[in-house]
Amino acid sequence: MKEGFRQSMAWLHTWSGLIVGWVLFFVFLTGTMGYIRDEITRWMQPEKPLIQQSIPTAATQLNLGYNWLNQHPEAAQAERWGINFMTPARGHEDLNVSWTDPAEEGKSYGKYHRIILDPQTGQEFKQVQTPRETGGGNSLYMMHYALHYVPYNIGILIVGACTMLMFVAIISGVITHKKIFKDFFTFRPAKGQRSWLDAHNVISVIALPFYIMITYSGLIFFYSTYMPLGLPMTYGQGEENAKKFYQAAYPEYYPNAGHEDVKAVALKSVLPNEKQLQGLYQQVQGYWGQHQISRVDIQAATQYSPVKVKFFPVEGQVLSRVAPSISYSVNGQNIQLLTENIKPLERSFTDVVLGLHEGEYANAFLRWMYVITGFLGTAMIATGLVLWTVKRRPKQIKNGKMTFGHALVERLNIGMIAGLPLGITVYFWANRLLPVQMENRANWEMNALFLSILLAFLYGWLRPIAKAWYELLFLIAITLLLLPILNAITTNHHILTTWVYGDWALFSMDLGFVLVGLLFLWMAYAVWRKRHGILKAQVKKSKPQSAQKSQQLNSDNPNDVESE
């Protein structure tokens, strides 16, 4: 190789990041929103009540749920009952019961039912208003791995290819910047290209372990899609052979493996009594503590096994995606603690890696760290894309005309980096402004998001570059800052109500709109101040020849020798 190794890595870093940078920006920002998808969904369904400040004990909730299931004939023939407790933990805002009917002929699972109960009376909870149809936070979350408007399998393949290139860009970037930790403490404002490079370096280093983890673990999610020959080469072709793998790797989802003729006994006929359940609950609470039990499952007996009662902890306690559980077999008065099967090492590794990616184990502080580092990753990609244009812009200005390729990158940067935040903001506005009873309402919320992105692309192409940047950034800031006001006008769950009521999840949403809006307002102002110099030819001061030579010899910044 004529070029040095680091120069080659610099070239690889630049182009592997550029060609998929806009998709990665989309993936990172929507994925970051996924860490607060429950809070987003609650904000987008203001018809739901605010979180209860007074939570009944789990023992009381267990009685209420058990009695409701026991008294309603529609649950009598079920093969499984579930009681999900209301707890202070995220995602456990209500008391609900569920049951699963026996599977019909030729099907693996029966129909699933779920009812929300009033935690004070134990009766079915009647909504004053039916919650509006919305994509909520889940639609944003799903887009970060499957995109939108494209078939699911195509979406995950596109995202997978882009994620692999991002992994290449991260590793090559680490190799390229040999003074990576020195760069972490270096930022020179108002220096044009140098400032953009410093910003990119600082943001890249500050959460580098997170970027590596999130990129690698993202590839693990769909390993069987990206490497489709692994299973058939090991287990053989066909669905039956593939099922053998899943039975070995996920035995909890195949409790009757090896007994294809299994038949569940109607649960009500072999049901443990209330006293037995309370005794088991007290034992488990002794292990885990108050408000640490999230769910109780009661599995019907079969000709091969007695009734099973399974307790699950609050999910936030564990890193693995599959929460540990405590199970008992109940056969009349004979109660026995069951030993859980130890997961294969490969499964344990996969669960931990995927659990790190999803962040479901995180408490409030760690969840905010996920959100902040996710936004930093988004900013890393954005600064890298802008740096590409800033670095090459002087040459374009000197020639008196932009090449089509450079102009395309400039406009794509405006359309995606400004367009996606605008689209997400419009998504929230559409949730409040579209008629509540509108048909296909969730789809139109999403259509509003992508129409906004499309308009941002068109606006960025038609307007001068500097004006397009600060005008769109200003528009994002204004729409974000006005969101809490719109929320107060259209609902009763405004920022003052949630503050008084102590519903900090909804309060944080409105507060977040204000804080992020102020950030975009600052960015719009910063671009506006520099608007006259963005496309202005730079006049460099001449240096003595000896000084120039010394600077060249001492320069170890890879971007100074980067090949185009």
C-alpha positions in Angstrom: 0.0 0.0 0.0 1.4 3.4 -1.1 -0.5 5.1 1.7 0.1 4.6 5.4 -2.3 2.4 7.4 -3.8 5.3 9.3 -4.4 7.2 6.0 -6.2 4.2 4.7 -8.3 4.0 7.8 -9.1 7.7 7.5 -10.4 7.1 4.0 -12.5 4.1 5.2 -13.8 6.1 8.2 -14.9 9.0 5.9 -16.7 7.0 3.2 -18.2 4.2 5.3 -19.8 6.9 7.5 -20.9 9.2 4.6 -22.7 6.7 2.4 -25.0 5.5 5.1 -24.9 8.5 7.4 -28.4 9.7 6.8 -29.9 6.3 7.5 -27.8 6.0 10.6 -29.0 9.5 11.8 -32.5 8.3 11.3 -31.9 5.0 13.2 -30.0 6.6 16.1 -32.6 9.4 16.7 -35.6 7.1 16.5 -33.9 4.5 18.5 -33.1 7.0 21.2 -36.8 7.9 21.3 -37.5 4.2 21.9 -35.9 4.4 25.3 -38.8 6.6 26.4 -41.5 5.0 24.2 -43.7 4.2 27.2 -43.7 7.8 28.3 -44.3 9.0 24.7 -47.2 6.7 24.4 -48.8 7.9 27.7 -48.3 11.5 26.6 -50.0 10.7 23.2 -53.0 9.2 25.0 -54.2 11.9 27.4 -57.5 10.1 27.9 -55.7 7.7 30.2 -55.7 8.7 33.9 -52.7 10.1 35.6 -50.6 7.6 37.6 -52.0 6.6 40.9 -50.2 8.2 43.9 -51.7 5.6 46.3 -50.8 2.0 45.2 -52.5 -0.9 47.0 -50.3 -3.6 48.3 -49.5 -6.5 46.0 -51.3 -8.8 48.4 -54.5 -6.8 48.0 -54.1 -6.7 44.2 -53.5 -10.5 44.2 -56.8 -11.0 45.9 -58.6 -8.6 43.6 -57.2 -10.2 40.5 -57.8 -13.8 41.7 -61.4 -13.1 42.6 -62.2 -11.4 39.3 -60.8 -14.3 37.3 -62.5 -16.9 39.6 -65.9 -15.2 39.3 -66.0 -14.7 35.5 -67.0 -17.7 33.4 -65.1 -16.5 30.3 -61.9 -17.3 32.2 -63.1 -20.6 33.6 -61.9 -22.8 30.7 -58.6 -21.0 30.3 -55.2 -22.8 30.4 -53.4 -19.8 31.9 -54.2 -16.9 34.2 -52.1 -13.9 34.7 -52.3 -11.1 37.3 -50.1 -8.0 36.6 -49.6 -5.7 39.6 -49.6 -2.0 39.7 -46.2 -0.9 41.0 -44.1 2.3 41.2 -41.9 0.9 38.4 -42.0 2.2 34.9 -44.5 0.3 32.7 -46.6 -1.0 35.5 -49.2 1.8 35.8 -52.3 -0.4 36.2 -53.7 -3.6 37.7 -54.8 -6.0 35.0 -55.7 -9.6 34.6 -55.2 -11.8 31.6 -56.1 -15.3 30.5 -55.3 -17.6 27.5 -57.9 -19.9 26.0 -56.9 -23.4 25.0 -55.3 -23.5 21.5 -57.5 -24.5 18.6 -56.7 -27.4 16.4 -53.6 -26.8 14.4 -52.5 -23.8 16.4 -49.7 -23.4 18.9 -51.4 -20.8 21.1 -54.9 -19.9 22.2 -56.6 -16.5 22.2 -55.2 -14.0 24.7 -57.5 -11.7 26.7 -56.6 -8.7 29.0 -58.8 -6.6 31.3 -57.8 -3.6 33.4 -59.2 -3.6 36.9 -59.9 -0.7 39.3 -57.2 -1.1 42.0 -59.7 0.0 44.7 -62.8 -2.0 43.9 -61.4 -4.9 41.8 -64.0 -4.4 39.1 -63.3 -3.9 35.4 -62.0 -0.3 34.9 -64.3 1.8 32.8 -62.5 4.5 30.8 -64.4 7.8 30.9 -63.0 8.3 27.4 -61.6 5.7 25.0 -57.9 6.4 24.5 -57.2 7.8 21.0 -55.6 5.6 18.4 -51.9 6.5 18.1 -48.6 5.0 17.1 -47.1 6.4 20.2 -43.5 5.7 21.1 -43.7 2.2 19.7 -44.0 3.4 16.1 -40.8 5.5 16.5 -39.1 2.6 18.2 -40.0 0.1 15.4 -38.7 2.5 12.7 -35.2 2.4 14.1 -34.8 -1.2 13.0 -37.4 -1.8 10.3 -37.8 1.7 8.8 -41.3 2.6 7.4 -43.2 2.2 4.2 -40.9 -0.8 3.2 -41.5 -4.5 3.8 -40.3 -5.6 7.3 -37.6 -8.0 6.0 -36.3 -5.4 3.6 -36.2 -2.8 6.3 -34.1 -4.9 8.8 -31.7 -5.9 6.0 -31.1 -2.2 5.1 -30.6 -1.2 8.7 -28.4 -4.2 9.3 -26.1 -3.3 6.3 -25.9 0.3 7.5 -25.2 -0.8 11.1 -22.3 -2.9 9.9 -20.9 0.0 8.1 -21.3 2.1 11.2 -19.3 -0.5 13.1 -16.6 -0.2 10.5 -16.7 3.6 10.8 -16.3 3.5 14.6 -13.4 1.0 14.6 -11.6 2.9 11.7 -12.2 6.2 13.5 -10.5 4.9 16.7 -7.5 3.6 14.7 -7.3 6.9 12.7 -7.2 9.2 15.7 -4.1 8.1 17.6 -4.5 11.0 20.0 -8.1 10.2 20.7 -8.0 10.9 24.4 -6.2 14.2 23.9 -8.9 15.2 21.4 -11.4 14.5 24.1 -10.2 17.6 26.0 -9.7 19.8 23.0 -12.4 22.1 21.6 -11.6 25.3 19.8 -14.7 27.4 19.1 -15.2 29.8 16.2 -12.5 28.1 14.1 -14.6 26.9 11.3 -13.6 23.4 10.1 -11.3 22.9 13.1 -14.3 23.6 15.5 -16.4 21.0 13.6 -13.6 18.5 13.8 -13.1 19.1 17.6 -16.9 18.8 18.2 -17.0 15.5 16.2 -14.0 14.2 18.2 -15.3 15.2 21.6 -18.8 13.8 21.0 -17.3 10.6 19.5 -15.0 9.9 22.5 -17.3 11.0 25.3 -19.6 7.9 24.9 -17.4 5.6 22.7 -18.1 2.4 24.8 -21.9 3.1 24.3 -21.6 3.5 20.6 -19.6 0.2 20.2 -22.0 -1.7 22.5 -25.2 -0.3 20.8 -23.9 -1.0 17.3 -22.6 -4.5 18.0 -25.7 -5.5 19.9 -27.9 -4.1 17.2 -26.4 -6.6 14.8 -27.1 -9.5 17.2 -30.9 -9.0 17.2 -31.3 -10.3 13.7 -28.4 -12.7 13.4 -30.5 -15.4 11.9 -31.6 -13.0 9.2 -28.1 -11.7 8.4 -26.6 -15.3 8.6 -29.5 -17.5 7.4 -27.4 -20.6 6.8 -26.4 -21.1 10.4 -29.6 -22.9 11.6 -30.1 -25.2 8.6 -26.4 -26.2 8.5 -26.6 -27.2 12.2 -30.1 -28.5 12.6 -31.2 -29.3 9.0 -33.7 -27.8 6.6 -37.4 -27.2 7.3 -39.5 -25.8 10.0 -39.5 -28.9 12.2 -35.7 -28.8 12.4 -35.7 -25.1 13.1 -38.2 -25.7 15.9 -35.7 -28.1 17.6 -33.2 -25.2 17.9 -35.8 -22.9 19.4 -37.0 -25.5 21.9 -33.4 -26.0 23.1 -32.6 -22.2 23.2 -35.9 -21.0 24.6 -37.4 -23.9 26.7 -39.6 -21.5 28.6 -41.7 -20.9 25.5 -42.0 -24.7 24.8 -43.0 -26.2 28.2 -44.7 -29.2 26.5 -41.8 -30.1 24.2 -41.7 -33.8 23.6 -45.4 -34.2 24.6 -47.3 -33.3 21.5 -50.5 -34.9 22.8 -50.6 -32.7 25.9 -54.0 -31.5 27.0 -54.6 -28.8 29.6 -57.2 -29.4 32.3 -59.7 -26.5 32.7 -57.9 -24.2 35.1 -60.9 -23.5 37.4 -61.3 -27.2 38.2 -57.7 -27.6 39.6 -57.2 -24.0 40.8 -55.1 -23.3 43.9 -57.1 -21.6 46.6 -56.7 -18.0 47.7 -54.9 -19.0 50.9 -52.3 -21.1 49.1 -51.6 -18.2 46.7 -51.2 -15.7 49.5 -48.8 -18.1 51.3 -46.7 -18.4 48.1 -46.8 -14.6 47.6 -45.5 -14.0 51.2 -42.6 -16.4 50.5 -41.6 -14.7 47.3 -42.0 -11.2 48.8 -39.5 -12.3 51.5 -37.0 -13.0 48.7 -37.6 -9.9 46.6 -39.1 -7.2 48.9 -42.2 -5.0 48.7 -43.4 -3.8 45.3 -40.8 -6.0 43.6 -43.3 -8.6 42.3 -44.7 -7.6 38.9 -46.8 -10.6 37.8 -48.2 -13.9 38.9 -49.0 -16.6 36.3 -51.1 -19.7 37.0 -50.6 -22.5 34.4 -53.2 -25.2 34.2 -52.4 -28.8 34.9 -51.9 -31.4 32.2 -51.6 -35.2 32.2 -47.9 -34.7 32.6 -47.6 -31.9 35.2 -49.6 -30.3 38.0 -50.7 -26.7 38.2 -47.7 -24.3 38.2 -47.7 -20.9 39.9 -45.0 -18.5 38.7 -43.9 -15.2 40.2 -42.0 -12.6 38.1 -40.0 -9.6 39.5 -40.2 -6.0 38.2 -38.3 -6.1 34.9 -36.1 -3.2 35.7 -34.2 -5.3 38.3 -32.4 -7.6 35.7 -30.0 -7.0 32.8 -31.1 -10.2 31.0 -34.2 -9.8 28.8 -35.8 -12.9 30.5 -36.5 -12.0 34.1 -35.7 -14.7 36.7 -38.8 -16.2 38.2 -39.8 -18.4 41.2 -42.1 -21.3 40.4 -44.2 -23.7 42.4 -46.1 -26.8 41.5 -49.5 -27.1 43.3 -51.1 -30.5 43.4 -53.9 -30.3 46.0 -52.2 -29.6 49.3 -48.8 -30.7 48.0 -46.8 -27.5 47.1 -43.2 -27.9 45.8 -40.6 -25.2 44.8 -39.5 -25.9 41.3 -35.9 -25.4 40.1 -35.5 -23.3 37.0 -33.5 -24.8 34.1 -30.2 -23.1 33.7 -30.0 -21.3 30.3 -27.3 -22.4 27.9 -24.2 -20.2 28.0 -24.8 -18.9 24.5 -28.3 -17.9 25.4 -27.1 -16.1 28.5 -24.6 -14.1 26.5 -27.2 -13.2 23.9 -29.7 -12.2 26.5 -27.2 -9.9 28.3 -26.1 -8.3 25.0 -29.7 -7.7 23.9 -30.6 -6.5 27.3 -27.9 -3.9 27.2 -29.2 -2.7 23.9 -32.9 -2.4 25.0 -32.1 -0.9 28.4 -35.3 -2.4 30.0 -33.2 -3.1 33.1 -32.4 0.6 33.6 -33.7 2.6 36.6 -34.6 6.3 36.0 -31.0 7.5 36.2 -29.6 4.9 33.8 -32.6 5.5 31.4 -31.7 9.2 31.2 -28.1 8.1 30.6 -29.3 6.0 27.7 -31.3 8.9 26.3 -28.4 11.4 26.7 -25.8 9.0 25.1 -28.3 8.2 22.3 -28.6 11.9 21.5 -24.8 12.2 21.7 -24.6 9.4 19.1 -27.1 11.2 16.9 -25.0 14.4 17.2 -21.8 12.4 16.4 -23.3 11.3 13.1 -24.7 14.8 12.4 -21.3 16.5 13.0 -19.6 13.9 10.9 -21.9 14.6 8.0 -21.6 18.4 8.3 -17.8 18.1 8.7 -17.6 16.4 5.3 -19.2 19.4 3.6 -17.3 22.0 5.7 -13.9 20.4 4.9 -14.6 20.4 1.1 -16.6 23.6 0.9 -13.6 26.0 0.4 -12.5 24.1 -2.7 -16.0 24.3 -4.1 -16.1 28.0 -3.4 -12.7 28.5 -5.0 -13.9 26.8 -8.2 -16.9 29.2 -8.3 -19.4 26.4 -8.5 -20.4 23.4 -6.5 -20.2 20.0 -8.0 -23.5 18.0 -8.1 -22.1 15.5 -5.6 -21.2 18.2 -3.0 -24.4 20.0 -3.5 -26.3 16.8 -3.0 -24.6 16.1 0.3 -25.2 19.7 1.5 -29.0 19.3 0.7 -29.3 15.8 2.1 -27.7 17.0 5.3 -30.3 19.8 5.6 -33.2 17.5 4.7 -32.3 14.8 7.2 -30.5 16.5 10.1 -33.2 19.3 10.3 -36.0 17.4 8.7 -36.2 14.4 11.0 -36.4 16.4 14.3 -39.1 18.6 12.6 -41.0 15.5 11.5 -41.0 14.0 15.0 -42.2 17.3 16.4 -45.0 17.4 13.8 -45.8 13.8 14.8 -46.6 15.1 18.3 -48.6 18.0 16.9 -50.6 15.7 14.7 -51.5 13.6 17.8 -53.1 16.7 19.3 -54.7 18.2 16.2 -56.1 15.2 14.2 -59.7 14.4 15.1 -59.8 11.8 17.9 -62.2 9.5 16.1 -60.4 9.8 12.8 -60.1 6.5 10.9 -56.5 5.2 10.5 -55.5 8.0 12.8 -52.1 6.3 13.8 -51.2 6.0 10.1 -51.9 9.7 9.5 -49.7 10.7 12.5 -46.9 8.8 10.8 -47.8 10.3 7.4 -47.5 13.7 8.9 -44.0 12.9 10.1 -42.7 11.8 6.7 -44.5 14.6 4.8 -42.7 17.0 7.1 -39.3 15.4 6.3 -40.2 15.5 2.5 -41.0 19.2 2.8 -37.8 19.8 4.7 -35.8 18.1 1.8 -37.6 20.3 -0.7 -37.1 23.4 1.3 -33.4 22.7 1.8 -33.0 22.2 -2.0 -34.8 25.4 -2.9 -33.4 27.8 -0.3 -29.8 29.1 0.0 -27.9 26.7 2.2 -27.3 29.0 5.2 -30.9 30.3 5.2 -32.3 26.8 4.9 -30.3 25.7 8.0 -31.2 28.5 10.4 -34.8 28.8 9.2 -35.6 25.1 9.7 -33.7 25.0 13.0 -35.8 28.0 14.1 -39.0 26.3 13.0 -38.1 23.2 15.0 -37.4 25.3 18.1 -40.7 27.2 17.9 -42.8 24.1 17.3 -41.2 22.3 20.3 -41.5 25.3 22.6 -45.2 25.6 21.6 -46.0 21.9 22.3 -46.6 22.3 26.0 -49.0 25.2 25.3 -50.8 23.1 22.7 -51.0 20.3 25.2 -52.5 22.6 27.8 -55.1 23.9 25.3 -56.2 20.5 24.0 -56.0 18.3 27.2 -56.2 18.5 31.0 -52.8 16.8 31.5 -50.7 19.9 31.1 -47.4 20.6 32.8 -48.9 22.2 35.9 -51.4 19.4 36.5 -48.7 16.7 36.2 -46.5 18.7 38.6 -49.2 19.0 41.2 -50.3 15.4 40.7 -46.7 14.1 40.8 -46.9 12.3 37.5 -43.2 12.9 36.7 -43.2 10.9 33.5 -45.7 13.2 31.8 -44.2 16.2 33.5 -40.8 15.3 32.0 -42.2 15.1 28.5 -43.4 18.7 28.5 -40.2 19.8 30.2 -38.2 17.9 27.7 -40.0 19.7 24.8 -39.0 23.0 26.3 -35.3 22.1 27.0 -34.8 20.6 23.5 -36.6 23.5 22.0 -34.2 25.9 23.7 -31.3 23.8 22.3 -32.6 24.1 18.8 -33.2 27.9 19.3 -29.5 28.2 20.3 -28.4 26.3 17.2 -30.6 28.4 15.0 -29.1 31.6 16.4 -25.5 30.2 16.1 -26.1 29.5 12.4 -27.8 32.8 11.9 -24.8 34.6 13.3 -22.4 32.8 10.9 -24.8 33.0 7.9 -22.6 35.4 5.9 -19.4 33.4 6.3 -20.8 29.9 5.5 -20.3 30.1 1.8 -17.7 32.9 1.8 -14.2 32.2 0.5 -11.7 31.9 3.4 -8.6 34.2 3.3 -5.6 32.5 4.9 -2.8 34.5 6.3 0.6 33.6 4.8 3.2 32.0 7.0 6.9 31.8 6.7 8.0 28.8 4.7 9.9 27.4 7.7 6.8 27.6 9.9 4.7 25.9 7.3 7.2 23.1 7.0 7.4 22.7 10.8 3.6 22.6 11.0 3.4 19.9 8.3 6.1 17.7 10.0 4.4 18.0 13.4 0.9 17.5 12.2 -0.4 14.1 13.3 -4.1 14.8 12.8 -5.3 12.2 10.3 -7.8 14.5 8.8 -4.9 16.7 7.5 -3.8 13.7 5.3 -7.1 12.2 4.6 -7.6 11.0 1.0 -10.6 12.2 -0.8 
